[in-house]
Amino acid sequence: MNKPASYPAIPSLDGFRALSILIVALSHAGFGDIVPGGLGVTIFFFLSGYLISTLLLQEYAGAGSINIRHFYLRRILRLYPPLLVTLVVAYGLVYAGKLGGQTSFAGLMAQLFYFANFYQLFIAGGNSVPHGTGILWSLAVEEHFYLVYPLVFLGLVRLRSMRVAVSLLALCCVFALLWRWHLVDRPGFDAARTYYATDTRFDSILFGCILAFLRRESWREPPQSRMSIGQWSLLAAGVAGIAVSLLYRAEAFRETLRYTLQGVSLMPIFHYAIANARNGVFKPLNLAPVRRIGVYSYSIYLIHFVIFEAITENAGVVIPPVLLLCIGFSLACAYAYLIDTYVDAYFRVLRKKLH
């Protein structure tokens, strides 16, 4: 979703996109034991909630309302063109015998209409779609959230009290945590239930929305470089929280408090990476090559696992993870460049007309 031209770009967000897709790609390339791909998805969720809430707050501040119809049209024009091309590539590779997995009308419809997570959980499992496309569960979580969020957003901003709005969003996060706890305590619990389902993961997006409400006026302020001891302490606490969420391996924690701890911990990390983007710690997030990967991150995310799987299945030998990552990620970046240049360029123009 592009930013309106009248608003300054938000520092570090493209860098966080790049970081997220690198984490996910490293995990899928074979480094999953040391690089947690799930954290990359959680960062994507948080970033999405922050960015879209910020844009909606800016729109509301300028117009006194938001155009919900335009919101949905922008989402369609942003998400569907790369998704459709990627599905054509993936299903074509299966039909050509170059990619494993299965094809079915039901599986395709689930992926096209953002039901992939529940389809995978309750209907057919991951083997009923082309290999590498199982990651579309995360798109389903986001789109379920944004199906209702604009209406919720309007209700919140019309309360005329940001404190009440933030409190209500925080209560929803508490509800998600309690709901996960309830599911974990049920007999025969499967960790996939809390990992893939919208009703157990929406708070990862909501934490980003909360940060946007807390920073609702800060987008006007230029980024700073210096940070106080207190700011460094909060940043360190956020990093420590992420570390704990990854290192503590008890299943009950991982499927309940882990997502909550990551959401809370990402708030100071994102805040200072945006507000103090000129600080040397955050400068790597804003380097031109890193930002470019961030711009391409959606298309890279869609295709990278398909490429990894196709390489692995057709190589005839065991591919070392480092080599698989280098070849596969380079191909994914090239694919994303082509999508950005020859597909998304046209739809960007249409999206700008809807602001």
N, C-alpha and C positions, 0 to 999 in steps of 0.2 A: 504494500500500500504506500503510494508516494506521498510526500509531504507537500502541502500547498506551497506555492512558490513564495508567498509573502512571509512565511515563517522560516526562521533560521534552522539549518540542519542540526539535529541533536548529536552532539559529539559522542563518540565511542560505540554507538549502537551497531554500526556496520562491523566494527572490530569484534563486538560480542557475537555477532552472527558468524563471523569467520572462526572465532574460537569454538563456537558450538558445533559447527559442521566439521571442524578438525577433530574434535573429541569423538563425535559420532563415527567419522570415517576411520579413525585409529582403532576404535573398538571393532568395527565391522571387518577391518583388514586382518584382524587376528590378535590385536593387543587388548582384547576385552578384559583379561585378567588384571591388567594394571591400569587401563584407561576406561573409566566407566561411561559407556555410551549413553546410559540413561541420564546422566548429569547434563550432557549436551542437549538432550530433548527438553529437560526441565528449564535450562537457560533459554532455549527457544520460546517455550511457553511464557516464561516471565517477561522476556523482551517483548513478545507480541502484546501481552496485556498492557505493559507500560506504554508502548508506542501508540497503540490504537486509542487508549484512554487519553493520552496527551493530545492526539489529533482531534478527538471528539471534544475535549475541553476547550481547545483553541477554536474549533468551529462554533461551539456554544457561546463562547465569550464574544465572538465577532458577530454572530447572527441571532443570538438569543434562543436558538434551538438547533437541532441537527436534522439533516435530511436523511431519514432512515432508508428511503428507497435508493438514494444515491450511495449510501453506505453499502448496501447489499450488492448493487451493481458494480461498485469498485472492487469488492471482494471477488465477484465472479470473474471480472476482467483481469484481475491480478492472478488468481489461482488456477483457473481452468486451462488457459492456453498451454502453459508448460506441462500441466498434468496430463492433458489429452495427448500431447506429443510423446511424453514419456510412456504412457500406457500403450500407444501404438508401437513404440520401439520394443517394449518388454514382451507384449503378446506376439509381436512379429518374430522375435527371437525364439520364443517357445515353439511357434509353428514351424520355424526353420530348423528346429532341433538343436539350437545353439544355447538354449537356456532351459534349465529344469523347472519343475513345478507343473501345475495344471492350469487349464483355462476353462472357465465356465461362465455362462451368462450371469448367473447369480453373483459370482465372485466379482465380475467386472462391474455390475451395477452397484454392488456394495462399495467398491472403490470410487466409482464415479460420483455417487451420491452420499459420500462421507458416512458410510455405515460400516467401514472396514474393521473398526475395533470390536464392535459387538458381533459382527459376522464371524470374525476370527475367534472370539471368545465362546460364542454360544451355538454357532451353526456348523461351520465347516473346518475351522482350524487353518493354520498357515499353509498347508500343503495344497490348497485348492486354488491358489493364485500363482502367477509366475514368481520364481525365486527372486528375492530382492525387493519385491513390492509390498512385503508385509509391513514395512515401515509406514505405510499410509495410514496406519491406525492413529498416528499422532495428528494428522490433518483432520481426521474425524473428530477428535477431542476438541480441537480449536474451533471447527465450524459448528459443532453443537453449542459451544459456549457463545459464539458470536451470533447465533440464531436468536438468542434471547437478550444478549447483553445491551444492545442499543436501547431497548425499552427499559431495562433496568437502569441504565445510565441516565436516561431522561428523568425517571422517577427520583433518582438520587440528587441530581443537580437542581431539581425543582424544590427540594427540601430547604434550600437556601442556607444550609448548614453543612459545611464540609466535615466538621467533626462528627456529626450524626452519620453522614454518608460513609466516612471511613470506618466508623464503628459497625455499621451494618455489613460492610464488606468483610471486616475482620470476623464478625459472627459467622458469616458464610464459610470462612476458612476453618473456623472452629468446628462447624457442623461437618465439613468434609473429613476432618481428622477423626471426629467421633464416629462417623459412618465407617471409615476404614477400620477403626478399632472393633466395631461391631462385626464387620465381615471377617476379620482375622480370628475372632473368637468362635466363629461358627464351625461346626464339624465339617471335615473334608475341604477346608479352605485351600484355594489354589492362588499362589502369588500373582499369577497372570490376571486375576480378577481385579486386584487393586492397581496393577501397573498399566493396564490397557484401557480401562473403562472411564468414560467421561465423568460419571458421578463420583469417582474417587481421585481424579486428577485435575479437575477444573480449578482447584485452589492454586495450583502452580501458575496459572494465568492470572488469577485474582490477586495474588501478591503483587504482581507487576501493576495491576490496575490501582491498588492501594498506593503504591509509590507515586504513580502519576497524580493522584489526588493530593497527596502530601506535597508534591513539587509543582502544583498547578500554576504558580506564577513564576517559577524559577527558569522556565525556558527562555524568558526575556533576558536573563542575566548572562553575560559572557563568561566562558570557562576561566577558572583561576588556576594558578600553579601551586601556591603555598597552601599547606595544610597544618592545622594546629595539632598539638599532642592529643587532644580529645578526639579529633577527627581521625588521626592515625589509629587511635585505640579502637574506635568503632569499626574502622576498616579491617583491622586485625581480628576483631571479634567475628566479623562476617566470614573472613577466610578460615578462621578456626572452626566456625560452625560447619562450613562446607567440608572441611577435613574430617570432622567427627562423623558427619553424615555418611562419609565414604568408608571410614575405617571401622566403625562399629557395625558388626555383621549379624547381630541377633535378628532373626526373621521378623519377630513381632515389631521391633523398632523399624526395620527396613520398610515394612509395608504400612506403617502408620506415621510415626513421628519423623521419619527421614524426609518425606516431601515437605512437611511443615517446617522443619529446621532449615532445609535448603531454601525455601521461599523467604523465610525471615532473614537468613544470612545473605541472600542476594540483594536485599534492599540497601544496606550501606555500601556494598560493592558497586552496584549500579549508580547509586546516588553520587558517590565521590568520583567514579569514572566519568560521569557526565559533568558534574559541577567543577571538578578539578582536572579536566582533560589535559591541561597543559603541564601537569605534573609529570615528571619523568617516568613514574611507575606506569602511567596510563598512555604515554605517547605511542607505544607499540600498537595499541588498538586503533590509532588514528593514522598510521602509515598508509600511504596510497595503495601498495599491493595488498595489504590486509583489508582495507576498505573495499577493494575490488572483489576479493573473495567473498566478503560480506554481501555485496550487491548480488553476486551470483549464487548465494548460499541456498536459496529455495530450489533452483534447478539442480544444483549439485546434490542437495539432499534427495531429490526425487530419483536421480539416476545412479548415484554412486554405488549403491549396494547391488543394483542390477549388473553394473559393469564388473564389480568384484566377483559376483557369482558366475557370470559368463566367462571371465578369464579363468577362474578356478576350474570350472567344469570342462573347459576345452583345452586346457594347457597340456594335459597328459602327464604332467609331473607335478610334484608338490611345489607350490610357489611360496617362497619365503615371505612373511608378512611385510617386511620392509619393501621388497620389490613390488608386491601386490599393491601396497599403498601408493608407491611412486607412480606406477603405471596407471592404476585405476583412478587415482585422484586427478592426475594430469588429464586423462580422457574425460573425466567428469567436468573439469574446468573448461575444457575445449567445448564440450557439449553445452554447458551453461552459457558460454560466450555466443555460440550460434543461436541459442534460444533468445538471449538478450538482444542480439543484433537483428535477427530475422523474424522473430515471432513477437516478443514482448514490446519491441519498439513501437509497433503499430498500436497496441493496446494501451501503452503508456499515454499516448495522445488522447485516446478516448477517456481514460481515467481522469486526466487533468481537466477535462471538460465537465466532469461531475463534481468538482470541488466548488 
